[in-house]
Amino acid sequence: MKKILMVCEAFGGGVFAYVSQLCNDMCDTFDVYLAYAVRPQTPKNYKEALDKRIHLIEVENFGHLKNPLADIRLVKELRRIEHDVKPDVIHLHSSIAGGIGRIAFNGKNNSVVYTPHGYSFVLMGKKGSLKMWMYKQMEKILGKRNCITLTCCKSEDEVAKTVSGRTAYVETGVNVEDLSASLDGIQPIRDERFTVYTLGRICVQKQPELFNRIAELVPEARFVWIGSGELSDKLTAPNIEITGWKPRKEALAMAKGADIYVLCSLGEAIAMSLIENMFMKKLCLVSEVMGNKSVIKDGVNGFLCNRAEDYATRIKEAMKVFPASLPQQAYEDVIHIYNTREMKRKYIEFYNSICK
C-alpha cells in the first residue's frame, strides 16, 4: 500500500473533524500515518475517533513555536519523521503545519500537499489589514515551493491560484449516515416566532455587527446566535438571543426548530455547519464570499447576500411565502456532492494521481 503522512498542528475543532474523517476514510486504500499535536481544543478521547490502523506520531516540537530555534528543531523533527515513514504523499493541514511543512519537505522523493482550511488573510477582513498583507506575502513565498495546494471548494481554489503555483480542490462533505442518525432521535426546539439563527464563535470572521444590523431590520423575527465569543457585545438588537456554547445534541435541536440559517462570514473554506443545515433542509442565506458562493447558488438552493438589506429582504419574503424548493435542492446537493462518500472517492483518485 502507498503511504500517506498527514501533518496537522491545528488538531481541534473543524480541522480535527475533517482530518480524522479523512484519515479513517483512507485506511482501506492507503497506509495512513498522522503526525499531530494535542491542543486545548483537541477532544480528550481523540484516539477513539481514529481507526486503529492509523499510525499516530505526536510531534513534540509543535507545542514550542516561540522562536527561530524552536522552528529549527521542528523542521528537524519533521524531516526525521519523513525519513522513518518514507511516505509517498505528505499532506499538510492548516497554516502552521503548512508553513513549517513546506520548509521542511522538498518533495523530491514524494508529493507534498497543503490544505489551508481557510486562508487567514481572507478570514481576517479589513481590520487585520497589515497582518493580512503579511500572511498573504508569506503564502506567496511558500507557494513557490514544490507543493500542491489542495483546497475545499472552487472559490477557495481561485484564491489559492493567486498565491500558489499548483492547485486543485476536493469538496468538503459531511457523513450523511452519522448526521442522519444524530438527527433522528432529536426533537426540535421551536418558538412561536419566525426564527433566524447562526452558529459559531462570535468573532471578526463571523461579522456579528452585520448579523445585528439584519436583526434590527427585521424586528418581527426572532434571531438566535448559538455560541459565544469576544465580540458578544456587538449583538445589541433586542430580538437577538445569545445562547452560549451548547452540547451538540441541544444545538441540533435548536437548529431543527429554526426557520432560516444565516452565515454572514468574511470567508470560509466550506463551513460544515452550512452543509449540515442544507441537509436539515433549512433555508440558507449566506455572504457572497470564498467558500459560501461555491456551495450556495443564488435562488437555486439558497440565497447569496452582500448587505444587511439583502438578508432582511429575503427573510421578510420567506415569512410571507416560504421558498420550500430551495431547501429541498440544498438537501439534494448534500446527498450527491457534499458528503464523505464522494469526498473519499475524489481523495483516493487525487492521491493516486500524484503518487510518485
Secondary structure, DSSP 8 states (H G I E B T S, - for coil): --EEEEEES--SHHHHHHHHHHHHHHTTTSEEEEEE---TTS-TTGGGGS-TTSEEEE-GGGGG-SSHHHHHHHHHHHHHHHHHH--SEEEEESHHHHHHHHHH---SSSEEEEE-SS-HHHHT-GGGHHHHHHHHHHHHHHTTSS-EEEESSHHHHHHHTTT-SSEEE----B-HHHHHHHHHT------SS-EEEEES--SGGG-HHHHHHHHHH-TTSEEEEEB--TTGGG---TTEEEEE---HHHHHHHHHH-SEEEE--S--S--HHHHHHHHTT-EEEEESSTTHHHH--BTTTBEEESSHHHHHHHHHHHHHS--THHHHHHHHHHHHTSBHHHHHHHHHHHHHHH--
